[in-house]
Every structure is written in C-alpha cells, then in structure tokens.
Amino acid sequence: MEWTCEAPRDNVFAAFTEKEQLEAWWGPEGWETMIKTFEFQPGGVWHYCMRCVDPAQGDFYGMESWGKAIFRHIDSPNTYSHADYFSDASGAISEHLPGSENVTTFLDLGETTLIVFESTYETEAAVQEVLGMGMKEGFTSQLYRLDRLLTKR
C-alpha cells in the first residue's frame, strides 16, 4: 500500500516513531490507542491497545484490540521494519490470529512524503483473514487521522 502525506519526511517519520504522536492517530476512526510499551530500537517492543470509543459503531463499542510489534531494523528517517502480531493485555502473542513481517519506507518528495507499506504473511489464507476483519478499511481510516494530525503541526 502507498500513501502520500502533505508534510516533510522528518515530520511523517516522527508521527510513526514518537509515542505521543502515534497515540494521537493510530487506530481507525472512533478508536483510541493507549501505548503500554514503546521501545523504538532494533529488538524493541511496541505493545498497545486500540479501544472503540464511538457508540455509533454498535457491537464494536467498548471493544479492545491489543497488538504487539517487535522492531527489526531502523534506518531513520528512511525506513523501519517490524514483526506485527495480535496479542493480549499481558503481551502474549495470539496463536490463533496471523502475524506479519512489515517494512515501512518514507520517500522524501520535498514538501510531501510517499509512505510505502509492505506486509508479508505466511499464507494467502492469513491475508484473507485479516482483510475479512476489516484491516484495509481500518488502516486507511487511520491514515486519514494521520493526515489531520500532520496538518495541525
């Protein structure tokens, strides 16, 4: 997936790699994110909870979704990679939901930044499972939230 932000690369990279900024936009519309652990370094852990706070989202209202990432490689402000998993509140990785390996690249286009997201799953069935859970729509929604955050800055 690719996304263009109307902001310089350093600002966009910071929005992905600074805890306070990440909490302000990560998660789909109507959800809030609380980061329990954020260690932006190779081998570091990012453990977070997204919680639906929008009553208009029906059965999703009040739902929590925990995630855990482990950073693999960092080349600031160009790229970073991480493993991404569903987890529980204690940080235990789900054995029932698929994980992925991800590379996020930030291309400097002057006053704009092209972000390239690459995710690899073990099987096509795993890809279909996360797509069926609304991952594409949720991720797109949060990128619009990122755009609004960057516009404010």
N, C-alpha and C positions, 0 to 999 in steps of 0.2 A: 504494500500500500504506500502511496505517496501523498504528502500534504504540504502545501505551501503556506507559510506564515508571513504576514506583513510585519516582520521585525528582523533585526540583525541576528546573525547566528549566535553570538555570545548570549543575547537575551533569551533566545529559544532554548539553547543548551542549559542555561541556568534554570529555566522553568521545569526542566526534566530532572535536574540533578541537585536541586536545593529543596530540602524537606518542606519548608513553609510554602514555597511556590507550588510544589507538587500537590500538597494537600488542598490548595485552593482550586484546582481544576481537575484532578484525576477522578475519574468515575463519570458515568452518564448523567444527563440532566436529572435533577431530582434526587441525586445521591450525594452524600458527603463522605469524605475519606479521612480516616484517622490513621496516621502512620505510627506504628508501635516501635519499629526499629528502622533506621536508615543509615547504612554504612556504605557510602559511595566510594568504593575502592575494590580492586580485584579480590574476590573471595568474600566480599561484604554482603550483608543480608539487607533486604528491603522487605519488611513484614507489615502488612496494612489491612485495614478493614474498610470496605465500602458499605454504607448503610443507606437504605432508601428512606428519605425523609419527606416524600411527596405523597400525601394521602390520595391524590388523583391517580396514582399508579396501582390502585386496587390491591391485589394479593401480594404485590411486591413491597407495599408499605410496611416498614419496620424490618424488612429482610436484611440480613447481613451476608456479605460475601467476603471471605478472607483470602488473601493472596500472599505468596512468598516468592521473592526473586533472589537469585544469587548472581552477583555481578561477576562476569568472567574477565573481560578486557575493557580498558578505558583509554581512549586517546582524545583527551579534551582539546578543543571543543568539537572535534570531528565525528567521533563515533563512540559507542559503547555496546557491549553485548552482555546478555544475561540469560539465565535459565528462568522460566516463569512457571509457577505451579499454583494450583488451588491448595489452600491449607485450612487449618482451623485456628482458633484464637491462640493456641499454645505454639503455633508454628509448625505443627506436624503436617507434612505434605500428604495430600489426598492420594490414596492408591486407586481411587475409582474415577477420577477425572483426569483428562490428559494434560500433560505439561508440554512446554515448548522451549526451543532454543531461539533466541531473538537477537537481531543486530539492528540498531537504530543509528542512522547516519544523518548528519546535518551538513547540508551543502550551502555554502555561503554564496548568495546571489546579490550581495550588496545590501540593499535595504530590505530584502526578503530572504527567506531561508526555505529551502526544499528539504523536507524530512522524508527519508526513505526507511520504511519499516519492513523487515524481513523476518518471518516466523517460520520455523520448521517443526513439524510434528512427526511422530513416529509412523503414523499410518494415515491414509485418506479418511478412514472412519473417525479418527481423532479430530481431523479438520472439520468433518461434517458435524460432529458432536458439538464443538464449540460454536460453529456457525448456527446450529439449531438452538443454542442457548441465547442467541442474540448478540454474539461478540462483535460482529461487524457494525451493527446499529449502535451498540453501546460505545464502541471505540470511536466511531465517527462523531457521536454526540459529545464525547469528552473533548475531542479536538476542537469543536466549536467553542467549548468552555475555555480551552487554551487560548484560542484567538481573542476572546473577550478579555482574558487576563493580560495578554500582551498589549492589547490596545490601551488598557488602563495605565500601563507603565510607559 
